[in-house]
Amino acid sequence: MQVLRRLPPNDHPDLLVGNEHFDDAGVFRISDDFALVQTLDFIPPLVDDPFVFGQIAAANALSDVYAMGGVPLTAMNIVGFPDKDLPPEVLVEILRGGHERVTTAGAVIVGGHSVRDSEVKYGLSVTGRVDPRHLLTNAAAKPGDRLVLTKPIGSGVLTTAAKKGLIQQNDLSEAVAVMIHLNRGARDAAIAIGVHAGTDITGFGLVGHAFEIAEASGVTLTIETQAVPLMRRTLELAREGVVTRAHTSTLNHAGDRLLVGDVEPALVNVLCDAQTSGGLLLCVSGDQTGRLLEAVNRHETPSTAVIGEATERGPHAIRLT
């Protein structure tokens, strides 16, 4: 973010969303009812199974298109691979996992690029489409909106615990199911109901991405911490100090614009912790909240919870209660 702020702004008339508010993807208008959504994301392995890793990485990249209200069209593979250390069969399985998620999303892989690397990395560059009239950004939340989260929190803690040998790989079953789940259904529900703003929860954690909505929209978001759904054992492990380093970056970035009430420090760390292929955080008017919950639940999302509200901007961007 510190680097992006130093770059010259983009002022093309058809660039509907650039990097001004650190949104999930760029959006470029082609016509009044058609715009391209473009994003790129890649990650190192979070699990031992290469096929599952490919699924997770692909779902994570596709999520940025869904978070903008878009539909994925094409994808290109991005690969870093230590070909002298690992057999090619590992890469085949990674790419096969990515292909499965892209195909399930109704998109097509059209190519990609690979480089030799000391560590495995995989992800996608994704192009999608969106009707500009139904575009979701993080800059339109309104006072009175309720905050709806469509996946539980905890993937950062659980995958970190697995890497440290504190839990077994088979203890990751819930986290894996959540991470490979596409946000397509949540996106469809959001567009059908007409939410005001949205984002997906990834590297900056729930607090970090909520903070970006608050800053871009000029509101204060209050998160009711006890209402946030957590994956099993997440808080237990966080109490033992198992979190990613990203939680510190989120806390530092928000600084004094984050107000923490009487909330357990371990839970604060979890809510600031990085997630992979997390759910959508949607801002919907209070009178439409019930309809949104019903619509999201029809798509069998991993969880659906009302976790807070937006109010007029006060001295803080985020309040944790």
VEXTI-666767 format. One record per atom (N, C-alpha, C): residue number from 1; atom name; x, y, z. Coordinates in steps of 0.2 Angstrom, whole numbers, plus 5000, padded with zeros to 4 digits. Layout:
REM residues N
   i at   px   py   pz
 NUM CA    X    Y    Z
...
This chain:
REM residues 321
   i at   px   py   pz
   1  N 5004 4994 5000
   1 CA 5000 5000 5000
   1  C 5004 5006 5000
   2  N 5010 5006 5004
   2 CA 5014 5012 5004
   2  C 5017 5013 4997
   3  N 5019 5008 4994
   3 CA 5021 5009 4987
   3  C 5016 5011 4982
   4  N 5010 5009 4982
   4 CA 5005 5011 4977
   4  C 5003 5018 4978
   5  N 5003 5021 4984
   5 CA 5002 5028 4985
   5  C 5007 5032 4982
   6  N 5013 5030 4981
   6 CA 5018 5034 4978
   6  C 5018 5034 4970
   7  N 5014 5030 4967
   7 CA 5013 5029 4960
   7  C 5008 5034 4957
   8  N 5009 5037 4951
   8 CA 5004 5041 4948
   8  C 4997 5038 4947
   9  N 4992 5042 4948
   9 CA 4985 5040 4948
   9  C 4984 5038 4940
  10  N 4979 5034 4939
  10 CA 4976 5032 4933
  10  C 4970 5036 4932
  11  N 4969 5040 4926
  11 CA 4963 5044 4925
  11  C 4960 5042 4919
  12  N 4961 5036 4916
  12 CA 4957 5034 4910
  12  C 4950 5034 4911
  13  N 4946 5037 4907
  13 CA 4938 5038 4908
  13  C 4935 5031 4909
  14  N 4937 5026 4906
  14 CA 4934 5019 4906
  14  C 4937 5015 4912
  15  N 4942 5017 4916
  15 CA 4944 5013 4921
  15  C 4939 5015 4927
  16  N 4935 5010 4928
  16 CA 4930 5011 4934
  16  C 4932 5010 4940
  17  N 4937 5005 4941
  17 CA 4940 5004 4948
  17  C 4948 5003 4946
  18  N 4952 5007 4949
  18 CA 4959 5006 4949
  18  C 4961 5004 4956
  19  N 4967 5007 4958
  19 CA 4970 5005 4965
  19  C 4969 5010 4970
  20  N 4964 5015 4969
  20 CA 4963 5021 4973
  20  C 4961 5018 4980
  21  N 4957 5013 4980
  21 CA 4954 5011 4987
  21  C 4956 5004 4988
  22  N 4961 5002 4985
  22 CA 4964 4995 4986
  22  C 4958 4990 4986
  23  N 4954 4990 4980
  23 CA 4949 4986 4979
  23  C 4952 4979 4977
  24  N 4947 4974 4976
  24 CA 4949 4967 4975
  24  C 4952 4966 4968
  25  N 4949 4970 4963
  25 CA 4951 4969 4956
  25  C 4950 4975 4952
  26  N 4954 4976 4946
  26 CA 4953 4982 4942
  26  C 4947 4981 4938
  27  N 4943 4986 4936
  27 CA 4937 4985 4932
  27  C 4938 4991 4926
  28  N 4937 4988 4920
  28 CA 4938 4993 4914
  28  C 4932 4992 4910
  29  N 4929 4998 4908
  29 CA 4922 4998 4905
  29  C 4923 4997 4897
  30  N 4920 4992 4894
  30 CA 4920 4991 4887
  30  C 4914 4995 4884
  31  N 4908 4994 4887
  31 CA 4902 4997 4885
  31  C 4897 4999 4891
  32  N 4892 5002 4890
  32 CA 4887 5004 4895
  32  C 4885 4998 4900
  33  N 4885 4992 4897
  33 CA 4882 4986 4901
  33  C 4888 4981 4901
  34  N 4894 4982 4900
  34 CA 4899 4977 4900
  34  C 4906 4980 4902
  35  N 4909 4977 4907
  35 CA 4915 4979 4909
  35  C 4919 4973 4910
  36  N 4926 4973 4910
  36 CA 4931 4968 4911
  36  C 4933 4969 4919
  37  N 4933 4963 4922
  37 CA 4936 4963 4929
  37  C 4943 4959 4928
  38  N 4948 4962 4931
  38 CA 4955 4959 4930
  38  C 4958 4958 4937
  39  N 4961 4952 4938
  39 CA 4964 4951 4944
  39  C 4970 4946 4944
  40  N 4974 4946 4948
  40 CA 4980 4941 4948
  40  C 4982 4940 4956
  41  N 4983 4933 4957
  41 CA 4985 4931 4964
  41  C 4988 4924 4963
  42  N 4993 4923 4968
  42 CA 4996 4917 4968
  42  C 4999 4916 4975
  43  N 5000 4910 4977
  43 CA 5001 4909 4984
  43  C 5006 4903 4985
  44  N 5010 4902 4990
  44 CA 5014 4896 4991
  44  C 5009 4890 4994
  45  N 5011 4884 4994
  45 CA 5007 4879 4997
  45  C 5005 4880 5004
  46  N 4999 4878 5005
  46 CA 4996 4878 5012
  46  C 4995 4871 5015
  47  N 4994 4866 5010
  47 CA 4993 4859 5012
  47  C 4998 4855 5008
  48  N 4998 4848 5010
  48 CA 5003 4844 5007
  48  C 5000 4841 5000
  49  N 4994 4840 5000
  49 CA 4991 4837 4993
  49  C 4992 4842 4988
  50  N 4995 4841 4982
  50 CA 4996 4846 4977
  50  C 4990 4847 4973
  51  N 4985 4843 4972
  51 CA 4979 4844 4969
  51  C 4975 4849 4973
  52  N 4974 4847 4980
  52 CA 4970 4852 4984
  52  C 4973 4859 4984
  53  N 4980 4859 4984
  53 CA 4983 4866 4984
  53  C 4981 4869 4978
  54  N 4981 4866 4972
  54 CA 4979 4869 4966
  54  C 4972 4872 4966
  55  N 4967 4868 4970
  55 CA 4961 4870 4970
  55  C 4960 4876 4975
  56  N 4964 4876 4980
  56 CA 4964 4882 4985
  56  C 4966 4888 4981
  57  N 4972 4888 4978
  57 CA 4975 4894 4975
  57  C 4970 4896 4969
  58  N 4967 4892 4966
  58 CA 4963 4894 4960
  58  C 4956 4898 4963
  59  N 4953 4895 4968
  59 CA 4948 4897 4972
  59  C 4949 4904 4974
  60  N 4955 4905 4977
  60 CA 4957 4911 4980
  60  C 4958 4917 4975
  61  N 4961 4915 4969
  61 CA 4961 4920 4964
  61  C 4954 4922 4961
  62  N 4950 4917 4960
  62 CA 4944 4918 4957
  62  C 4939 4922 4961
  63  N 4941 4922 4968
  63 CA 4937 4926 4973
  63  C 4937 4933 4971
  64  N 4942 4936 4969
  64 CA 4942 4943 4968
  64  C 4937 4945 4963
  65  N 4936 4941 4958
  65 CA 4931 4943 4953
  65  C 4924 4943 4956
  66  N 4923 4938 4960
  66 CA 4916 4937 4963
  66  C 4915 4943 4968
  67  N 4920 4945 4971
  67 CA 4920 4951 4976
  67  C 4918 4957 4972
  68  N 4919 4958 4966
  68 CA 4917 4964 4962
  68  C 4910 4963 4959
  69  N 4907 4958 4960
  69 CA 4901 4956 4957
  69  C 4901 4953 4950
  70  N 4907 4951 4949
  70 CA 4908 4949 4942
  70  C 4908 4941 4941
  71  N 4908 4939 4935
  71 CA 4908 4932 4933
  71  C 4915 4930 4929
  72  N 4919 4925 4932
  72 CA 4925 4924 4928
  72  C 4924 4921 4921
  73  N 4928 4923 4917
  73 CA 4928 4921 4910
  73  C 4934 4917 4908
  74  N 4940 4919 4909
  74 CA 4946 4916 4907
  74  C 4951 4916 4913
  75  N 4956 4912 4913
  75 CA 4961 4912 4918
  75  C 4968 4909 4915
  76  N 4973 4912 4917
  76 CA 4980 4910 4915
  76  C 4984 4908 4921
  77  N 4987 4902 4921
  77 CA 4991 4899 4926
  77  C 4997 4903 4927
  78  N 4999 4904 4934
  78 CA 5005 4907 4936
  78  C 5009 4902 4940
  79  N 5015 4900 4938
  79 CA 5018 4895 4942
  79  C 5025 4896 4943
  80  N 5027 4895 4950
  80 CA 5034 4895 4951
  80  C 5036 4888 4954
  81  N 5041 4884 4951
  81 CA 5042 4877 4953
  81  C 5049 4875 4953
  82  N 5051 4872 4958
  82 CA 5058 4869 4959
  82  C 5059 4863 4955
  83  N 5060 4863 4948
  83 CA 5060 4857 4944
  83  C 5065 4852 4946
  84  N 5071 4855 4949
  84 CA 5076 4850 4951
  84  C 5075 4847 4958
  85  N 5070 4849 4961
  85 CA 5069 4846 4968
  85  C 5062 4842 4968
  86  N 5058 4843 4964
  86 CA 5051 4840 4964
  86  C 5050 4837 4957
  87  N 5047 4831 4957
  87 CA 5045 4828 4950
  87  C 5040 4832 4947
  88  N 5039 4831 4940
  88 CA 5034 4835 4936
  88  C 5027 4833 4938
  89  N 5026 4827 4941
  89 CA 5019 4824 4943
  89  C 5016 4829 4948
  90  N 5020 4832 4952
  90 CA 5018 4836 4957
  90  C 5015 4843 4954
  91  N 5018 4845 4949
  91 CA 5015 4851 4945
  91  C 5009 4849 4941
  92  N 5009 4843 4939
  92 CA 5003 4841 4935
  92  C 4997 4841 4940
  93  N 4998 4838 4946
  93 CA 4992 4838 4951
  93  C 4990 4845 4953
  94  N 4995 4850 4954
  94 CA 4993 4857 4955
  94  C 4989 4860 4950
  95  N 4991 4859 4944
  95 CA 4988 4862 4938
  95  C 4981 4859 4937
  96  N 4980 4852 4939
  96 CA 4974 4849 4938
  96  C 4969 4851 4943
  97  N 4972 4853 4949
  97 CA 4967 4855 4954
  97  C 4965 4862 4952
  98  N 4969 4866 4950
  98 CA 4967 4873 4947
  98  C 4962 4873 4942
  99  N 4963 4868 4937
  99 CA 4958 4867 4931
  99  C 4952 4865 4934
 100  N 4951 4861 4939
 100 CA 4945 4858 4942
 100  C 4941 4864 4944
 101  N 4944 4869 4948
 101 CA 4940 4875 4951
 101  C 4938 4880 4946
 102  N 4943 4881 4941
 102 CA 4941 4886 4935
 102  C 4935 4883 4931
 103  N 4936 4876 4930
 103 CA 4930 4873 4926
 103  C 4924 4874 4930
 104  N 4924 4872 4936
 104 CA 4918 4873 4940
 104  C 4915 4880 4940
 105  N 4919 4885 4940
 105 CA 4917 4892 4940
 105  C 4914 4893 4933
 106  N 4915 4889 4928
 106 CA 4912 4891 4922
 106  C 4917 4895 4917
 107  N 4923 4895 4919
 107 CA 4928 4899 4916
 107  C 4933 4894 4912
 108  N 4937 4897 4908
 108 CA 4942 4893 4904
 108  C 4949 4895 4905
 109  N 4954 4890 4906
 109 CA 4961 4891 4906
 109  C 4963 4892 4899
 110  N 4967 4898 4898
 110 CA 4969 4899 4891
 110  C 4976 4899 4890
 111  N 4980 4898 4895
 111 CA 4987 4898 4895
 111  C 4990 4899 4902
 112  N 4996 4902 4902
 112 CA 5000 4904 4908
 112  C 5007 4905 4907
 113  N 5011 4905 4913
 113 CA 5018 4906 4912
 113  C 5021 4903 4918
 114  N 5027 4900 4918
 114 CA 5030 4897 4923
 114  C 5037 4899 4923
 115  N 5040 4899 4929
 115 CA 5047 4900 4930
 115  C 5050 4895 4935
 116  N 5057 4894 4935
 116 CA 5060 4890 4940
 116  C 5060 4894 4946
 117  N 5059 4891 4952
 117 CA 5059 4895 4958
 117  C 5061 4890 4964
 118  N 5064 4893 4969
 118 CA 5066 4888 4975
 118  C 5060 4886 4979
 119  N 5054 4889 4978
 119 CA 5048 4887 4982
 119  C 5042 4886 4977
 120  N 5038 4882 4978
 120 CA 5032 4881 4974
 120  C 5027 4887 4975
 121  N 5025 4890 4970
 121 CA 5020 4895 4970
 121  C 5015 4894 4964
 122  N 5009 4895 4966
 122 CA 5004 4894 4960
 122  C 4998 4899 4961
 123  N 4995 4901 4956
 123 CA 4989 4905 4956
 123  C 4987 4907 4949
 124  N 4983 4912 4948
 124 CA 4979 4913 4942
 124  C 4979 4921 4941
 125  N 4979 4922 4934
 125 CA 4977 4929 4932
 125  C 4970 4928 4929
 126  N 4965 4931 4932
 126 CA 4958 4930 4930
 126  C 4955 4936 4926
 127  N 4952 4935 4921
 127 CA 4948 4940 4918
 127  C 4940 4938 4918
 128  N 4936 4943 4921
 128 CA 4929 4941 4921
 128  C 4925 4947 4918
 129  N 4919 4946 4918
 129 CA 4914 4952 4916
 129  C 4909 4954 4921
 130  N 4907 4960 4921
 130 CA 4902 4963 4925
 130  C 4898 4968 4922
 131  N 4892 4969 4924
 131 CA 4888 4974 4922
 131  C 4890 4980 4926
 132  N 4892 4986 4923
 132 CA 4894 4991 4928
 132  C 4889 4994 4932
 133  N 4882 4993 4930
 133 CA 4877 4995 4934
 133  C 4876 4991 4941
 134  N 4879 4985 4941
 134 CA 4879 4980 4946
 134  C 4886 4979 4949
 135  N 4890 4983 4948
 135 CA 4897 4983 4951
 135  C 4897 4983 4958
 136  N 4901 4979 4962
 136 CA 4902 4979 4969
 136  C 4909 4982 4970
 137  N 4910 4987 4974
 137 CA 4916 4990 4976
 137  C 4916 4990 4984
 138  N 4922 4992 4987
 138 CA 4922 4993 4994
 138  C 4921 5000 4996
 139  N 4918 5004 4992
 139 CA 4918 5011 4993
 139  C 4910 5014 4993
 140  N 4906 5010 4994
 140 CA 4899 5012 4994
 140  C 4894 5010 5000
 141  N 4898 5008 5006
 141 CA 4894 5006 5012
 141  C 4891 5012 5014
 142  N 4885 5011 5017
 142 CA 4881 5017 5020
 142  C 4879 5016 5027
 143  N 4878 5021 5031
 143 CA 4876 5020 5038
 143  C 4870 5017 5038
 144  N 4869 5012 5043
 144 CA 4863 5008 5044
 144  C 4864 5001 5040
 145  N 4869 5000 5036
 145 CA 4870 4994 5033
 145  C 4872 4989 5039
 146  N 4870 4982 5037
 146 CA 4872 4977 5041
 146  C 4878 4973 5038
 147  N 4883 4970 5042
 147 CA 4888 4967 5039
 147  C 4887 4959 5039
 148  N 4887 4956 5033
 148 CA 4886 4949 5032
 148  C 4892 4946 5030
 149  N 4894 4940 5033
 149 CA 4900 4937 5032
 149  C 4898 4930 5029
 150  N 4901 4927 5024
 150 CA 4899 4921 5021
 150  C 4904 4915 5022
 151  N 4909 4916 5025
 151 CA 4913 4910 5027
 151  C 4916 4911 5034
 152  N 4917 4906 5038
 152 CA 4921 4906 5044
 152  C 4928 4908 5044
 153  N 4931 4911 5049
 153 CA 4937 4913 5050
 153  C 4942 4908 5053
 154  N 4948 4907 5051
 154 CA 4953 4903 5054
 154  C 4958 4899 5050
 155  N 4957 4900 5043
 155 CA 4962 4896 5039
 155  C 4969 4898 5040
 156  N 4971 4904 5042
 156 CA 4978 4906 5043
 156  C 4980 4903 5049
 157  N 4976 4903 5054
 157 CA 4979 4899 5061
 157  C 4979 4892 5059
 158  N 4975 4889 5056
 158 CA 4975 4881 5055
 158  C 4980 4879 5051
 159  N 4981 4882 5045
 159 CA 4987 4880 5041
 159  C 4993 4882 5044
 160  N 4994 4887 5048
 160 CA 5000 4888 5051
 160  C 5002 4883 5056
 161  N 4996 4881 5060
 161 CA 4997 4875 5065
 161  C 4999 4869 5062
 162  N 4997 4867 5056
 162 CA 4998 4861 5052
 162  C 5006 4862 5050
 163  N 5008 4867 5048
 163 CA 5015 4868 5046
 163  C 5020 4867 5051
 164  N 5018 4869 5057
 164 CA 5022 4868 5063
 164  C 5021 4861 5067
 165  N 5017 4857 5064
 165 CA 5016 4850 5066
 165  C 5012 4850 5073
 166  N 5008 4856 5074
 166 CA 5004 4856 5080
 166  C 4997 4852 5079
 167  N 4995 4852 5073
 167 CA 4989 4848 5071
 167  C 4991 4843 5065
 168  N 4987 4838 5064
 168 CA 4988 4834 5058
 168  C 4985 4837 5052
 169  N 4987 4835 5046
 169 CA 4984 4837 5040
 169  C 4977 4835 5039
 170  N 4975 4830 5042
 170 CA 4968 4828 5042
 170  C 4964 4832 5046
 171  N 4967 4836 5051
 171 CA 4963 4841 5055
 171  C 4961 4847 5051
 172  N 4964 4847 5045
 172 CA 4962 4853 5041
 172  C 4956 4852 5036
 173  N 4952 4847 5037
 173 CA 4947 4846 5033
 173  C 4942 4851 5032
 174  N 4940 4854 5038
 174 CA 4936 4860 5038
 174  C 4939 4866 5034
 175  N 4945 4868 5036
 175 CA 4948 4873 5032
 175  C 4949 4872 5025
 176  N 4950 4866 5023
 176 CA 4951 4864 5016
 176  C 4944 4865 5012
 177  N 4939 4863 5015
 177 CA 4932 4863 5012
 177  C 4930 4871 5011
 178  N 4932 4875 5016
 178 CA 4930 4882 5016
 178  C 4934 4885 5011
 179  N 4941 4884 5010
 179 CA 4945 4887 5005
 179  C 4944 4885 4998
 180  N 4942 4879 4997
 180 CA 4941 4877 4990
 180  C 4933 4879 4988
 181  N 4929 4881 4992
 181 CA 4922 4883 4991
 181  C 4923 4890 4987
 182  N 4919 4890 4981
 182 CA 4919 4896 4977
 182  C 4914 4901 4980
 183  N 4916 4907 4979
 183 CA 4911 4913 4982
 183  C 4906 4914 4977
 184  N 4905 4910 4972
 184 CA 4900 4911 4966
 184  C 4893 4912 4969
 185  N 4891 4908 4974
 185 CA 4884 4908 4976
 185  C 4883 4914 4980
 186  N 4888 4916 4984
 186 CA 4888 4923 4988
 186  C 4887 4929 4984
 187  N 4891 4928 4978
 187 CA 4891 4934 4973
 187  C 4884 4934 4970
 188  N 4881 4928 4968
 188 CA 4874 4928 4965
 188  C 4869 4931 4970
 189  N 4870 4929 4976
 189 CA 4865 4932 4981
 189  C 4866 4940 4982
 190  N 4872 4942 4982
 190 CA 4873 4949 4983
 190  C 4870 4953 4977
 191  N 4871 4951 4971
 191 CA 4869 4954 4965
 191  C 4861 4954 4965
 192  N 4858 4948 4967
 192 CA 4851 4948 4967
 192  C 4847 4952 4972
 193  N 4850 4953 4977
 193 CA 4847 4957 4983
 193  C 4849 4965 4982
 194  N 4855 4966 4979
 194 CA 4857 4973 4978
 194  C 4861 4976 4984
 195  N 4866 4972 4986
 195 CA 4870 4975 4992
 195  C 4874 4981 4990
 196  N 4876 4985 4995
 196 CA 4879 4992 4993
 196  C 4887 4991 4992
 197  N 4890 4987 4996
 197 CA 4897 4986 4995
 197  C 4899 4979 4997
 198  N 4905 4977 4995
 198 CA 4908 4971 4997
 198  C 4915 4970 4996
 199  N 4918 4965 4999
 199 CA 4925 4963 4998
 199  C 4926 4956 5000
 200  N 4931 4953 4998
 200 CA 4933 4946 5000
 200  C 4938 4946 5006
 201  N 4938 4941 5010
 201 CA 4943 4941 5016
 201  C 4949 4937 5014
 202  N 4954 4940 5013
 202 CA 4960 4937 5011
 202  C 4966 4939 5016
 203  N 4971 4942 5012
 203 CA 4978 4943 5016
 203  C 4978 4948 5022
 204  N 4973 4952 5022
 204 CA 4973 4957 5027
 204  C 4968 4955 5033
 205  N 4965 4950 5032
 205 CA 4961 4947 5037
 205  C 4954 4951 5038
 206  N 4950 4949 5042
 206 CA 4943 4952 5042
 206  C 4944 4959 5044
 207  N 4948 4961 5049
 207 CA 4948 4968 5051
 207  C 4952 4972 5046
 208  N 4957 4969 5042
 208 CA 4960 4973 5037
 208  C 4956 4975 5031
 209  N 4952 4970 5029
 209 CA 4947 4971 5023
 209  C 4941 4976 5025
 210  N 4939 4975 5032
 210 CA 4934 4979 5034
 210  C 4936 4986 5035
 211  N 4942 4987 5037
 211 CA 4945 4993 5037
 211  C 4945 4997 5030
 212  N 4947 4993 5025
 212 CA 4947 4996 5018
 212  C 4940 4999 5016
 213  N 4935 4995 5018
 213 CA 4928 4997 5017
 213  C 4927 5003 5020
 214  N 4928 5003 5027
 214 CA 4927 5009 5031
 214  C 4930 5016 5028
 215  N 4937 5015 5026
 215 CA 4940 5021 5024
 215  C 4938 5023 5017
 216  N 4936 5018 5012
 216 CA 4934 5020 5006
 216  C 4927 5023 5006
 217  N 4923 5020 5011
 217 CA 4916 5023 5011
 217  C 4915 5028 5015
 218  N 4920 5030 5020
 218 CA 4919 5036 5024
 218  C 4914 5034 5030
 219  N 4914 5028 5032
 219 CA 4909 5026 5038
 219  C 4914 5022 5043
 220  N 4910 5021 5049
 220 CA 4913 5017 5054
 220  C 4910 5010 5054
 221  N 4914 5005 5054
 221 CA 4911 4998 5054
 221  C 4912 4995 5061
 222  N 4907 4993 5065
 222 CA 4907 4990 5071
 222  C 4907 4982 5070
 223  N 4911 4979 5072
 223 CA 4911 4971 5072
 223  C 4910 4968 5079
 224  N 4904 4964 5079
 224 CA 4903 4961 5085
 224  C 4907 4954 5085
 225  N 4912 4954 5089
 225 CA 4917 4949 5088
 225  C 4914 4942 5090
 226  N 4909 4942 5095
 226 CA 4907 4935 5097
 226  C 4902 4933 5091
 227  N 4900 4937 5086
 227 CA 4896 4935 5081
 227  C 4899 4932 5075
 228  N 4906 4933 5075
 228 CA 4910 4931 5069
 228  C 4911 4923 5070
 229  N 4909 4919 5065
 229 CA 4910 4912 5065
 229  C 4917 4910 5064
 230  N 4920 4905 5068
 230 CA 4927 4903 5068
 230  C 4927 4896 5067
 231  N 4932 4893 5063
 231 CA 4933 4886 5062
 231  C 4935 4883 5068
 232  N 4934 4877 5069
 232 CA 4935 4873 5075
 232  C 4943 4873 5077
 233  N 4944 4874 5083
 233 CA 4951 4875 5086
 233  C 4955 4881 5084
 234  N 4952 4886 5081
 234 CA 4955 4892 5079
 234  C 4957 4896 5085
 235  N 4952 4897 5089
 235 CA 4954 4902 5095
 235  C 4958 4898 5100
 236  N 4957 4891 5101
 236 CA 4962 4887 5105
 236  C 4969 4888 5103
 237  N 4970 4887 5097
 237 CA 4977 4888 5094
 237  C 4980 4895 5094
 238  N 4975 4900 5093
 238 CA 4978 4907 5094
 238  C 4980 4909 5101
 239  N 4976 4906 5105
 239 CA 4978 4907 5112
 239  C 4985 4904 5114
 240  N 4987 4900 5110
 240 CA 4994 4897 5111
 240  C 4999 4901 5107
 241  N 4997 4906 5103
 241 CA 5001 4910 5099
 241  C 5002 4908 5092
 242  N 4997 4904 5090
 242 CA 4998 4902 5083
 242  C 4994 4906 5078
 243  N 4997 4911 5075
 243 CA 4994 4916 5070
 243  C 5000 4917 5065
 244  N 4998 4920 5059
 244 CA 5002 4922 5054
 244  C 5005 4929 5056
 245  N 5011 4930 5053
 245 CA 5014 4937 5055
 245  C 5009 4943 5052
 246  N 5004 4941 5048
 246 CA 5000 4946 5045
 246  C 4996 4950 5050
 247  N 4994 4947 5055
 247 CA 4990 4950 5060
 247  C 4993 4956 5063
 248  N 5000 4956 5064
 248 CA 5004 4962 5066
 248  C 5003 4968 5061
 249  N 5004 4966 5054
 249 CA 5004 4971 5049
 249  C 4997 4974 5049
 250  N 4992 4971 5050
 250 CA 4985 4973 5050
 250  C 4984 4978 5056
 251  N 4986 4976 5062
 251 CA 4986 4980 5067
 251  C 4990 4987 5066
 252  N 4996 4986 5064
 252 CA 5000 4992 5063
 252  C 4997 4997 5057
 253  N 4994 4994 5052
 253 CA 4991 4998 5047
 253  C 4985 5002 5049
 254  N 4980 4999 5053
 254 CA 4974 5002 5056
 254  C 4976 5007 5061
 255  N 4981 5006 5065
 255 CA 4984 5010 5070
 255  C 4978 5013 5075
 256  N 4978 5019 5076
 256 CA 4973 5022 5081
 256  C 4966 5023 5077
 257  N 4966 5021 5071
 257 CA 4959 5021 5068
 257  C 4955 5014 5070
 258  N 4958 5010 5074
 258 CA 4955 5004 5076
 258  C 4954 5005 5084
 259  N 4948 5004 5086
 259 CA 4946 5004 5093
 259  C 4944 4997 5095
 260  N 4948 4994 5100
 260 CA 4946 4988 5102
 260  C 4943 4988 5109
 261  N 4937 4985 5110
 261 CA 4934 4986 5116
 261  C 4936 4980 5121
 262  N 4932 4977 5125
 262 CA 4933 4972 5129
 262  C 4933 4965 5126
 263  N 4938 4964 5122
 263 CA 4939 4958 5117
 263  C 4945 4955 5119
 264  N 4945 4948 5120
 264 CA 4951 4944 5121
 264  C 4956 4945 5116
 265  N 4962 4947 5118
 265 CA 4968 4948 5113
 265  C 4969 4942 5108
 266  N 4968 4936 5110
 266 CA 4969 4931 5105
 266  C 4963 4931 5099
 267  N 4957 4933 5101
 267 CA 4952 4934 5096
 267  C 4953 4940 5092
 268  N 4956 4945 5094
 268 CA 4958 4951 5090
 268  C 4963 4949 5085
 269  N 4968 4945 5087
 269 CA 4973 4942 5083
 269  C 4970 4938 5077
 270  N 4965 4934 5079
 270 CA 4962 4930 5074
 270  C 4959 4934 5069
 271  N 4955 4939 5071
 271 CA 4951 4943 5066
 271  C 4956 4948 5062
 272  N 4962 4949 5064
 272 CA 4967 4952 5060
 272  C 4971 4948 5056
 273  N 4970 4941 5057
 273 CA 4975 4936 5054
 273  C 4973 4935 5046
 274  N 4978 4934 5042
 274 CA 4977 4933 5035
 274  C 4973 4926 5034
 275  N 4969 4927 5029
 275 CA 4964 4921 5027
 275  C 4966 4920 5020
 276  N 4965 4914 5018
 276 CA 4966 4912 5011
 276  C 4959 4909 5008
 277  N 4957 4912 5002
 277 CA 4950 4911 4999
 277  C 4945 4911 5005
 278  N 4945 4917 5008
 278 CA 4940 4918 5013
 278  C 4933 4920 5010
 279  N 4928 4921 5014
 279 CA 4921 4923 5012
 279  C 4921 4930 5009
 280  N 4915 4932 5007
 280 CA 4913 4939 5006
 280  C 4911 4942 5012
 281  N 4913 4949 5013
 281 CA 4910 4953 5018
 281  C 4905 4958 5014
 282  N 4899 4958 5015
 282 CA 4894 4961 5011
 282  C 4891 4966 5016
 283  N 4890 4972 5013
 283 CA 4886 4978 5017
 283  C 4879 4979 5014
 284  N 4874 4977 5017
 284 CA 4867 4977 5015
 284  C 4863 4981 5019
 285  N 4858 4985 5016
 285 CA 4854 4989 5020
 285  C 4850 4985 5025
 286  N 4848 4987 5031
 286 CA 4845 4984 5037
 286  C 4839 4980 5035
 287  N 4835 4983 5031
 287 CA 4828 4980 5029
 287  C 4829 4975 5023
 288  N 4835 4974 5021
 288 CA 4836 4969 5016
 288  C 4841 4963 5019
 289  N 4842 4964 5025
 289 CA 4847 4959 5028
 289  C 4844 4952 5028
 290  N 4838 4951 5030
 290 CA 4834 4944 5030
 290  C 4834 4941 5023
 291  N 4833 4945 5018
 291 CA 4832 4943 5011
 291  C 4839 4940 5009
 292  N 4845 4944 5011
 292 CA 4851 4942 5009
 292  C 4853 4936 5012
 293  N 4852 4935 5018
 293 CA 4853 4929 5022
 293  C 4850 4923 5019
 294  N 4844 4924 5017
 294 CA 4840 4918 5014
 294  C 4843 4916 5007
 295  N 4845 4921 5003
 295 CA 4848 4920 4997
 295  C 4855 4917 4997
 296  N 4859 4919 5002
 296 CA 4865 4916 5003
 296  C 4865 4909 5005
 297  N 4860 4908 5010
 297 CA 4859 4901 5012
 297  C 4857 4896 5007
 298  N 4853 4898 5002
 298 CA 4851 4894 4996
 298  C 4856 4891 4992
 299  N 4862 4895 4993
 299 CA 4868 4893 4989
 299  C 4873 4889 4993
 300  N 4871 4887 4999
 300 CA 4874 4882 5003
 300  C 4881 4885 5005
 301  N 4882 4891 5007
 301 CA 4889 4894 5008
 301  C 4891 4891 5015
 302  N 4897 4891 5016
 302 CA 4900 4887 5022
 302  C 4897 4890 5029
 303  N 4896 4897 5029
 303 CA 4892 4900 5035
 303  C 4889 4906 5033
 304  N 4884 4909 5036
 304 CA 4881 4915 5035
 304  C 4880 4918 5041
 305  N 4883 4924 5043
 305 CA 4882 4927 5049
 305  C 4882 4935 5048
 306  N 4877 4938 5052
 306 CA 4877 4945 5053
 306  C 4882 4947 5058
 307  N 4888 4951 5057
 307 CA 4893 4952 5062
 307  C 4894 4959 5064
 308  N 4890 4963 5062
 308 CA 4891 4970 5064
 308  C 4887 4975 5059
 309  N 4888 4981 5060
 309 CA 4885 4987 5056
 309  C 4889 4992 5054
 310  N 4887 4996 5050
 310 CA 4890 5003 5048
 310  C 4886 5008 5051
 311  N 4890 5013 5053
 311 CA 4887 5019 5056
 311  C 4890 5026 5053
 312  N 4888 5031 5054
 312 CA 4891 5038 5052
 312  C 4898 5037 5055
 313  N 4903 5040 5051
 313 CA 4910 5040 5052
 313  C 4911 5044 5059
 314  N 4914 5041 5064
 314 CA 4916 5043 5070
 314  C 4924 5044 5070
 315  N 4927 5044 5076
 315 CA 4934 5045 5077
 315  C 4938 5039 5075
 316  N 4935 5033 5074
 316 CA 4938 5027 5072
 316  C 4935 5024 5066
 317  N 4939 5020 5062
 317 CA 4936 5017 5056
 317  C 4933 5010 5058
 318  N 4936 5007 5062
 318 CA 4934 5000 5065
 318  C 4933 5000 5072
 319  N 4928 4997 5075
 319 CA 4927 4996 5082
 319  C 4926 4989 5083
 320  N 4929 4985 5087
 320 CA 4928 4979 5089
 320  C 4925 4978 5096
 321  N 4919 4975 5096
 321 CA 4915 4975 5103
 321  C 4914 4968 5105
